[in-house]
Amino acid sequence: MDGSEKGELLSLSEASNWASKYMGRKVTVSNITYLIQYGKIPKYDNNGNTQILKEDLMYYYRNHYYSKVDKWIQQDDKDINWLLSFDNYTEAERTKHVNRLHPYKGKFIPQLVEYFLDEHTDELKNVVFFHPGDIIIDPFCGSGTTLVEASELGIKAIGVDISEFNALISNCKVGDYNLVELEIELNKISDLLRLYLSNSRILDFDDVLIKELNKFNVKYFPSPEFKYRLAKGEINEEEYAKQKEMDFLSIYNNLIAEYHIKLKQDKQDTFLDKWYLHNVRNEIEYVYGLIQQIKNENIRNIATIILSRTMRSCRATTHSDLATLVEPVYYTYYCHKHKKICKPLFSILKWWLTYSSDTVKRLAEYAKLRKDKMQYCLTGDSRTIDIIDELSKVNPEFADILAKNKARGIFTSPPYVGLIDYHEQHAYAYDLFGFKRNDELEIGPLYKGQGLEARKSYIEGISTVLNNFKKYLVKDYDIFIVANDKYNLYPIIADLSGMKIVNQYKRPVLNRTEKDKNAYSESIFHLKDKSL
């Protein structure tokens, strides 16, 4: 059946164009292909060409995209600034160039930073707050989004973060590299890793396993037909998946025995012991040893970040639980994300190669866009750090500029109360690289919860930071703080900091990758000195 009797058929490119106009933002052919692959819309074959019904596409976007907006309409929240949703940007634009060098929970999208830092005005922002040549500070630097966007706009920027690993991510993003030299070093490591693997049977085993999985999945989980049948309720997913998972497990176990594959490590004491298969852990240690031999510090650091990104993707977990780990997975399993039997990773080679290439490409893109290279993230406690003193140790020129001119303001997003443990999300990196953990110095960490005492501690922590940083700011400073202030803490924080909230912009958060898709908002508080 070619579907023509059901309505208007569109090719993939036609569907892309139509959806872009319908949604008011760019929808690529890849986006349409994704919908087909994951069973969101059916496809029709027309002499070997894939086509889809316009009605199916319209139904999908109306019911899946607009339902997110409907949640806000139902809340009747008249304070929401829809201009700040930035939902017209594609996922690739929201993670442009170096902003995607490494995963990081809790980072804001670059367009939000750019909106308040650049020199445009509109119906919502009618004043220009920052100009090229200004200095801006981010006391909760995280993965460095503020530094990156400031660099693009010709603004100097200083970040501070309690996490040594976060500071490394930030500084790698705004680092200056000889990309030819970087590629040479990465290729050298890749060649040595291939040679290392040639002495084992792990890649042969993985190739055979993949072929067996493909045969099994084509037979029992044909795509996208299986997903369509699930959507129609024709298959009990849990019962069917459990049976097929057990059926394939015998094939898997036979291959494990045939190739003498060791799955678990001898110890389960650390994160690296628990969350990586035996061979994967060995490869990680081997590559890290090679990275440590790189003489150029900048290149050694960015190679470390590539390895860390690789490690995150190679943890022994299901695809569905990659963002929030549940239990280690050492065996093949039914994947609720891909609707088929999937396997754990047995080698880091694929992701090391992928992320090496991707990193070089993103660094090259960013190098063409940045207008200022004076950005740096310091490791320290923002409640007590002496920025000028610490900055003078790594960049005396920058420290002198700050001392003479002071910073124009702050743009930051502090941790939310009791939401994320910022050190624990990168536990694998701390284990391998030997960074000092400062969990006890985090403000508002997950382990302290969201109770009254945790909120009091949070108020004290954030206000202490702002009071510490005022001495580095011009008198008529502008501070922007992005926060989901569901406990209404920031009016108290502002008062304790000798500041006043002169404006509050409330934005809907529509683009989320977490499993929790409930609508929520975050506010951008604009603070100024109380005496002005």
SEKOLPA-24218 format. One record per residue (C-alpha): residue in one letter; x, y, z. Coordinates in steps of 0.001 Angstrom, whole numbers, plus 500000, padded with zeros to 6 digits. Layout:
# residues N
aXYZ/...
***
This chain:
# residues 532
m500000500000500000/d501456503384499012/g499085505409501213/s497969507726498429/e494319506864499012/k494596508201502600/g495675511748501803/e498533513939500608/l501904512188500580/l505164514070501096/s508745513126500378/l511224513567503230/s512405516928501900/e508823518085501331/a507921516979504839/s510905518922506191/n509797522094504394/w506167521701505419/a507000521011509080/s509385523992509198/k506598526323508064/y504016524692510342/m506248524868513422/g507831528235512681/r511312526793513112/k513728524647511161/v512762520973510969/t515394518944509128/v515113515772507068/s516978514053509912/n514214515134512306/i511605513568510020/t513667510385509646/y513902510160513431/l510094510235513707/i509868507338511258/q512624505279512876/y511100505599516332/g507588504747515178/k506149508215515751/i504691508358512229/p504233505593509621/k506044505584506303/y504858504562502848/d506875503192499964/n506467504747496522/n508701502902494032/g511469502669496605/n511057506249497844/t509991506887501426/q506932509096501809/i504712510121504704/l501204511492505053/k500943515186505761/e498015514412508070/d500173512074510158/l502877514741510478/m500334517387511436/y498784515074514024/y502171514342515586/y503244517964515985/r499815519097517139/n499609516413519830/h503246516105520926/y504668519581520567/y501704521756521338/s500820519616524337/k503931521095525981/v502647524596525337/d499150523603526464/k500525522768529906/w501454526410530299/i498193527671528831/q496320525489531317/q498333527007534155/d497168530436533007/d500545531907533951/k500390535435532531/d503949536235533671/i505560533796531241/n507816535447528651/w507409533237525597/l510128535162523789/l512618533484526141/s511538529917525375/f513978529828522409/d511978526901521089/n512513528029517508/y516122526824517767/t516976523296516706/e518779520918519057/a521978521409517035/e521720525181517482/r521111524831521222/t524313522786521488/k526371524734518952/h530139524248518606/v531991523857521940/n528813523924524020/r528586520197523353/l532158519206524112/h531021517372527239/p527643516448528814/y526686518444531885/k523477518410533906/g521932521760534684/k523539523982532052/f521534526719530403/i521257527079526649/p523666529539525002/q520848531567523436/l519653532605526898/v523095533949527814/e523501535629524442/y520106537336524776/f521145539291527872/l524809539807526975/d524517541079523406/e523668544596522209/h520203543971520755/t516982545401522186/d513369544298521736/e509981544603523420/l511224542683526454/k514825543866526702/n514835547607526031/v518263548370527513/v521731547157526491/f523500545923529612/f526880544787528275/h529210545853525474/p532337544417523792/g535361545037525986/d533380544740529224/i534227542142531862/i531581539767533162/i531801537252536020/d530099533889536534/p530559532672540144/f528869529340539351/c530613528672536063/g529561525032535609/s530487523937532107/g531384527451530936/t528433528601528809/t528753532200530008/l532462532237529162/v531856530819525688/e529107533283524786/a531048536220526195/s533984535257524006/e531765535249520915/l530531538740521790/g533962540239522488/i533388540340526253/k536041539273528753/a534825536749531324/i535921535175534587/g534328532034535955/v534630530384539338/d533545526857540225/i534016524696543281/s534511521650541049/e537984521201539608/f536548519080536811/n533953521734535894/a536746524285535660/l538638521942533328/i535607521606531027/s535127525382530952/n538765526172530259/c538960523520527550/k535992525111525794/v537607528543525688/g541134527223525169/d543375528160522248/y544650525198520212/n546907524274517358/l544327522008515723/v546854520316513452/e548937519321516444/l545785518190518277/e544741515943515393/i548213514408515229/e548137513539518934/l544596512149518777/n545386510045515701/k548481508683517423/i546379507574520402/s543732506076518107/d546325504031516215/l547845502742519449/l544396501839520788/r543657499827517627/l547006498057518034/y546196497379521690/l542851495843520702/s544402493731517951/n546013491637520659/s542631490666522088/r539513489009520647/i537155491655521949/l536441493327518583/d535894489949516897/f533486489001519655/d531685492363519355/d531322491996515574/v529780488531515909/l527495489726518708/i526275492660516624/k525507490379513674/e523552487990515901/l521659490891517444/n520786492315514039/k519411488975512857/f517386488553516035/n516017492095516024/v515050491991512345/k513066488843513045/y511396489754516338/f511578493561516506/p511277494722512862/s511549498500512616/p509394500513512368/e506595497893512172/f507122496713515760/k506836500269517062/y503625500847515119/r502104497700516611/l503125498798520090/a501505502179519521/k498272500472518470/g498280498239521548/e498575495033519532/i501543493776521608/n502014493531525355/e505456495125525404/e506578493913528829/e505613490255528335/y506903490049524768/a510161491870525569/k510866489731528630/q510466486511526650/k512662487659523757/e515244489037526157/m515555485559527674/d515642483933524226/f518636486008523146/l520433485642526461/s521347482042525661/i522982483174522391/y524860485882524286/n526107483523526992/n527368481055524389/l529396483798522692/i530788484968526029/a532000481421526708/e533335480878523174/y535432484072523176/h536408483855526862/i535063487305527647/k535394488538531213/l532482490823532072/k532867492115535616/q535965493509537253/d537466491807540263/k536476494657542590/q533326496761542955/d534744499399545305/t534812502534543138/f532669504023540397/l535167502803537794/d535071499308539287/k531292499088539284/w530132500831536133/y532537499531533472/l533013496131531895/h536411494550532472/n537816495244529014/v536386498770528823/r538095499682532086/n541421498385530742/e541085500454527555/i540251503586529570/e543353503162531710/y545480502516528618/v544292505632526765/y544659507804529848/g548265506648530147/l548877507773526558/i547211511140527179/q549465511816530141/q552462511559527820/i551307514558525728/k553682517458526420/n551430520342525343/e549226521073528372/n546300522515526397/i546212519511524095/r546622517136527021/n543645518775528738/i541317518649525730/a542294514999525122/t541363514349528763/i537931515868528155/i537476513686525061/l538302510613527143/s535881511724529852/r533098512182527298/t533936508722525947/m533840507220529431/r530400508642530083/s529023506991526944/c530671503662527768/r529243503055531225/a527612499662531730/t524016500851531702/t520963500817529472/h520406503514526875/s517352504690528802/d519298505137532030/l522389506865530644/a521486510244532204/t520460508771535572/l522159505524536461/v520128502723538077/e522056499434538105/p525074498190536110/v524155496105533050/y526520493344531946/y524152491405529695/t521996492020526644/y518630493595527467/y515386494851525950/c515879498563525324/h512783500670525977/k514349503561524082/h515141501683520862/k512441498992521158/k514783496079520502/i517453493977522194/c520573496030522883/k523953495261524432/p526467496857526767/l529627498367525269/f532717496192525128/s535181498734523750/i535670502493523860/l537137502626520336/k533988503723518499/w533170506576520881/w536799507664521234/l537052508021517450/t533655509739517197/y534309512264519947/s537874512967518800/s536631513944515354/d533645515847516733/t535783517824519176/v538237518995516515/k535337520064514300/r533636522004517103/l536851523720518181/a537428524809514574/e533894526233514332/y534271528137517569/a537720529502516657/k536149531317513687/l533441532940515839/r535176534137518992/k536146537787519214/d537991537798522534/k540267535184524096/m540441536557527624/q538209534093529478/y539191531810532332/c537542529676534995/l539146529518538435/t538656526607540823/g537540527854544206/d534774528613546677/s532910531684545427/r532009532598549010/t535623533290549926/i537776533380546775/d539993536392546041/i539529536567542270/i542320539023541555/d544830537088543620/e543911533736542042/l543678535163538524/s547108536769538838/k548602533275539227/v547367532142535802/n546871535387533860/p548493538465535484/e547453540710532586/f543796539803533006/a544028540269536787/d545462543750536270/i542649544685533854/l540033543528536376/a541690545441539227/k541772548666537209/n538429548510535410/k536263546143537465/a533567543907536008/r530395545290534497/g528251542619536071/i527397538977536644/f525522536409534603/t525128533079536327/s522905530145537178/p523545528890540724/p522656525331541693/y518976524778542399/v518093523660545931/g518494519895546379/l518480519025542686/i521942517866541542/d525143516597543123/y527583518330540808/h530608516249541724/e528792512932541598/q527544513439538031/h531172513146536896/a532280510548539458/y534036508519536754/a536291511471535921/y537195512127539549/d538062508455539993/l540337508275536963/f541918511721536870/g542474512038540603/f540842515458541022/k540068516541544570/r536352516388545341/n534791519296547208/d531274517893547647/e530955519353551132/l531442522871549721/e528639522644547144/i525755525059547684/g522320523384547569/p523461519823546715/l521031516950546219/y522128515098549345/k521028517993551603/g517478517832550273/q515005520723549950/g513840521083553546/l513827524216555680/e517421523823556855/a518625523205553295/r516863526376552127/k518353528439554952/s521805527133554069/y521168527937550407/i520113531512551175/e523233532025553279/g525476530498550610/i524212532496547621/s524057535805549508/t527606535276550791/v528785534748547210/l527112537939545994/n528541539946548875/n532014538586548148/f531797539463544456/k530465543031544795/k533982544369545346/y534938543294541820/l531988545088540187/v531433548658539025/k529045550624541243/d526152550575538771/y526445546847538163/d523902544543536522/i523514541028537890/f521447538365536153/i520678535139537987/v518869532231536324/a516968530173538897/n513885528021539367/d512898529810542567/k509913527704543626/y510581528514547300/n510763532299546693/l514254532561548154/y515760535207545877/p513978538254547346/i515584537291550684/i518944536622549008/a518855540003547256/d518081541821550497/l520879540070552415/s523256541000549578/g522405544702549721/m520641544416546368/k517185544858544913/i515394542888542216/v514600545451539532/n513125542975537071/q512176539328536808/y511879537532533482/k510050534214533639/r510661531710530861/p509063528343530058/v511467525438529760/l510147523450526795/n513189521564525511/r514222518923527994/t516093515651527705/e515238514237531116/k512527511633531604/d510461514103533655/k508646516146531026/n506446518149533395/a506226521816532525/y508314524107534668/s509700527612534477/e512815529393535531/s513283533052536297/i516008535431535286/f516376537870538181/h517895541260537383/l519586542668540497/k521163546049541134/d522678547800544145/k519976548668546689/s521358552155547244/l520949553248543603/
***
